[in-house]
């Protein structure tokens, strides 16, 4: 069978299917470390996406897998405590996924940075994406999977090659599938040398700018920005300067941190996540895309559902 795409969803689907005994070929226009997935923050956390019931299911399965992977050496996954905070009051109602965080508790006023009025503290999986993608690729190859560098130009080409196809192309689905609801959401991070941070911080915001930091050993990924319908893929100095300025304002240890790199990725925005089956030119085409900024956190749950669709257990 054919999986299109080698980001976190393509690789995770490949792992689940290959480890179940399927013969799997991944075709990809970009190597795993060149995909948007490679530059994600990244953490497991609540995903405010549609459809909510299925998103909760995917997030629940993914949380269990990431928690288990945190005990695997060199997986790139570790458990970290930190804060999720907002500059406006979100009340006492929290997303249902937060029930999976065993030590979740409301922050008191002293635990919040200046200007923030709401927040929770809890331990969640953090994922060092370059290392994690290497881990997934190693697992995929060890299970007998094959990866081939080269784009799939059309779905007709894919259907002529294989009768079971898993489409994990992210923003590429806009063109490959002809799905006009898929749009690029521009994201940029600044990666700095870790000045001694062990806890994460993420600002919950409805605006385009927010502050976050995700420590991964000797480096920290700083965010962030979210610009809809922006397809450019080069870092912008003014955005990096804003990210560094906001981070240093909340965490002084980041003020003089050495900048290691600036990264850009195009998150696959869509009104709702698409995981379903389409019958196309004699082939079964299983779609798995449209996860926005939550692709990593939903990846295992979606991959397990894809595997069920491959086996014909659900449609």
C-alpha positions in Angstrom: 0.0 0.0 0.0 1.0 3.6 -0.6 1.3 6.4 2.0 1.8 9.9 0.5 3.8 12.3 2.8 6.5 11.8 5.4 5.5 14.3 8.0 4.4 13.2 11.4 1.1 11.8 10.1 2.6 10.0 7.1 5.3 8.4 9.2 3.0 7.5 12.1 0.5 5.9 9.7 3.4 4.1 8.1 4.6 2.8 11.5 1.1 1.6 12.5 0.5 -0.2 9.2 3.9 -1.7 8.8 4.1 -2.9 12.4 0.7 -4.6 11.7 2.3 -6.6 8.9 1.4 -4.5 5.9 3.8 -3.9 3.0 4.0 -0.1 3.0 5.7 2.4 0.7 5.9 6.0 1.7 6.4 8.5 -1.2 7.3 12.0 -0.2 8.4 15.2 -1.9 10.4 16.1 1.3 12.5 14.1 3.7 11.0 13.9 7.2 13.4 16.5 8.6 12.4 18.9 5.8 8.6 18.8 6.5 6.5 21.2 8.5 6.4 18.6 11.2 10.1 18.9 11.8 9.8 22.5 12.9 6.8 22.1 15.3 7.2 23.1 18.9 5.8 20.5 19.9 3.6 19.3 22.7 0.5 17.2 23.3 -2.3 19.3 24.4 -6.0 20.2 24.0 -7.0 20.6 20.4 -9.8 23.0 19.7 -10.7 21.5 16.3 -13.7 19.9 14.7 -15.3 17.4 14.8 -14.9 17.6 18.7 -16.0 14.0 19.5 -13.5 12.5 17.1 -10.8 15.0 18.1 -11.2 13.9 21.7 -10.9 10.3 20.7 -7.7 10.9 18.6 -6.2 13.0 21.4 -6.9 10.4 24.0 -5.2 7.6 22.0 -2.3 9.9 21.2 -1.8 10.9 24.8 -1.4 7.3 25.8 1.2 6.6 23.1 3.2 9.7 23.8 3.2 8.9 27.5 4.5 5.5 26.8 7.1 6.9 24.4 8.4 9.1 27.1 9.9 6.0 28.7 11.7 5.0 25.4 15.3 6.1 25.2 16.0 8.4 22.2 12.4 8.7 21.2 12.5 12.5 21.4 9.5 12.5 23.8 9.7 13.5 27.5 7.2 14.6 30.1 7.4 18.1 31.3 5.5 20.4 33.7 4.5 23.8 32.6 1.8 26.4 32.3 -1.0 27.1 29.8 -2.1 30.7 30.3 -4.2 33.5 28.8 -4.5 37.3 29.1 -8.3 37.0 29.4 -10.4 34.9 31.7 -11.5 31.6 30.2 -13.5 30.6 33.2 -13.6 27.2 34.9 -14.6 25.2 31.8 -11.6 23.4 30.2 -11.4 21.2 27.2 -12.3 17.5 28.0 -8.8 16.4 26.9 -7.4 18.1 30.0 -8.8 15.3 32.1 -6.0 13.2 30.8 -3.4 15.5 32.5 -3.0 13.8 35.9 -1.7 16.8 37.9 -3.7 19.6 36.3 -4.4 22.5 38.7 -5.4 26.1 38.4 -2.6 28.6 38.6 -2.8 31.2 41.4 -2.0 34.8 40.7 1.6 34.5 41.7 2.2 31.7 39.2 1.1 33.9 36.2 3.3 36.4 34.3 2.3 40.0 34.4 -0.6 40.7 32.1 -2.0 37.1 32.4 -5.2 36.5 34.4 -6.0 32.8 33.7 -3.9 29.7 33.6 -3.4 26.0 34.5 -0.3 24.0 35.3 0.1 20.4 34.3 2.5 17.7 33.0 2.2 16.8 29.3 4.4 15.1 26.7 6.8 17.4 24.9 8.1 16.2 21.5 11.5 17.1 20.1 10.5 16.8 16.5 13.7 16.2 14.6 14.7 13.4 17.0 11.1 12.1 17.1 10.8 11.9 13.3 14.1 10.0 13.2 12.6 7.6 15.8 9.5 7.1 13.7 11.5 6.6 10.5 13.7 4.0 12.2 10.7 2.1 13.4 9.1 2.2 10.0 12.2 0.9 8.3 12.7 -1.8 11.0 9.1 -3.0 10.3 9.9 -3.5 6.6 8.6 -0.2 5.3 10.1 1.5 2.3 10.5 5.3 1.8 11.0 6.8 -1.7 11.8 10.5 -2.3 9.8 11.9 -5.2 6.4 13.7 -5.3 3.1 12.1 -6.3 1.9 14.4 -9.1 -1.7 13.4 -9.2 -4.2 11.1 -7.5 -4.6 9.3 -10.8 -0.9 8.4 -10.7 -1.2 7.1 -7.2 -4.3 5.0 -8.1 -2.5 3.5 -11.0 0.4 2.5 -8.7 -1.6 1.1 -5.8 -5.2 0.2 -4.8 -4.9 1.4 -1.2 -3.6 4.9 -0.7 -3.3 7.0 2.5 -3.1 10.7 1.8 -1.1 12.5 4.5 0.0 15.5 2.4 -1.0 18.4 4.8 -1.2 21.7 3.0 -0.4 19.7 -0.2 -3.9 18.4 -0.2 -5.1 21.8 -1.4 -3.6 21.0 -4.8 -3.3 17.2 -4.8 -6.9 16.5 -3.8 -8.3 19.8 -5.1 -9.6 20.7 -1.6 -10.2 24.4 -1.5 -10.9 24.3 2.2 -7.3 23.5 2.9 -5.2 26.7 3.5 -1.8 27.4 4.8 -1.3 28.8 8.3 2.1 30.3 8.5 4.1 29.5 11.6 7.6 30.6 12.6 9.8 29.6 15.5 13.1 30.8 16.9 15.3 28.0 18.3 17.8 29.1 21.1 20.3 27.4 23.3 18.6 26.4 26.5 19.6 28.8 29.4 18.4 26.3 32.0 14.6 26.0 31.3 12.9 22.7 32.2 9.2 23.9 32.1 7.1 24.8 29.0 4.9 27.8 28.7 2.2 28.4 26.1 -0.1 31.4 25.7 -3.7 30.6 24.7 -4.6 33.4 22.3 -7.2 34.1 19.6 -4.8 36.5 17.9 -2.0 36.0 15.4 0.8 36.4 17.9 1.4 34.5 21.1 4.3 33.6 23.4 5.5 30.0 24.0 8.6 28.1 24.8 9.2 24.3 24.6 12.5 23.1 26.2 14.1 20.0 24.5 17.3 19.3 26.3 20.0 21.8 25.2 17.6 23.8 23.0 14.4 25.7 23.4 11.8 26.3 20.6 10.2 29.8 21.0 6.9 30.8 19.4 4.9 32.1 17.9 2.9 33.4 15.1 -0.2 32.2 13.2 -1.0 33.9 9.8 -3.8 32.4 7.8 -3.6 32.0 4.0 0.1 32.9 4.0 2.1 30.5 1.8 5.6 32.0 2.1 8.2 29.6 3.6 11.1 31.9 4.6 11.7 33.3 8.1 11.1 37.0 8.5 13.4 39.1 10.7 10.6 41.2 12.2 8.7 38.1 13.3 11.7 36.6 14.9 12.5 39.8 16.7 8.9 39.9 18.1 9.1 36.3 19.2 12.4 36.9 21.1 11.1 40.2 22.6 7.9 38.6 23.9 9.6 35.6 25.3 12.3 37.6 27.1 9.6 39.8 28.6 8.0 36.8 30.3 11.2 34.8 31.0 14.3 37.0 31.5 16.7 34.0 31.1 15.7 33.9 27.4 16.9 37.6 26.9 20.5 36.7 26.1 20.0 33.1 24.8 22.0 32.2 21.7 19.9 32.0 18.6 20.6 28.7 16.8 18.1 28.9 14.0 14.8 30.3 12.7 12.3 27.9 11.2 9.1 28.2 9.2 6.3 25.7 8.6 2.9 25.8 6.9 0.3 24.3 9.1 -2.6 22.7 7.2 -5.6 24.7 8.2 -9.1 23.4 7.5 -12.6 23.9 9.0 -12.5 20.4 10.3 -10.0 17.5 10.3 -10.5 15.0 7.5 -10.1 11.3 8.2 -12.3 9.3 5.8 -12.4 7.0 2.8 -12.9 8.0 -0.8 -13.3 5.5 -3.7 -11.2 6.8 -6.6 -10.6 5.1 -9.9 -10.7 1.7 -8.4 -8.6 2.5 -5.4 -9.5 3.2 -1.8 -8.2 6.6 -0.9 -7.9 7.3 2.8 -7.5 10.9 3.8 -5.7 12.1 6.9 -5.1 15.9 6.8 -6.3 19.3 8.0 -5.0 19.2 11.6 -3.9 22.8 11.8 -1.4 23.3 14.7 -2.4 20.1 16.4 -1.0 17.6 13.9 1.6 16.1 16.3 -0.8 15.8 19.2 -3.5 14.0 17.2 -1.1 11.8 15.1 -1.4 8.4 16.8 -5.2 8.5 17.2 -5.6 9.4 13.6 -3.1 6.7 12.5 -5.1 4.1 14.4 -8.3 5.1 12.7 -6.6 5.1 9.4 -5.5 1.5 10.1 -9.1 0.6 10.8 -10.2 2.2 7.5 -7.5 0.3 5.7 -8.8 -3.0 7.1 -12.4 -2.0 6.2 -13.6 -2.0 9.8 -15.1 1.4 9.4 -16.0 3.6 6.5 
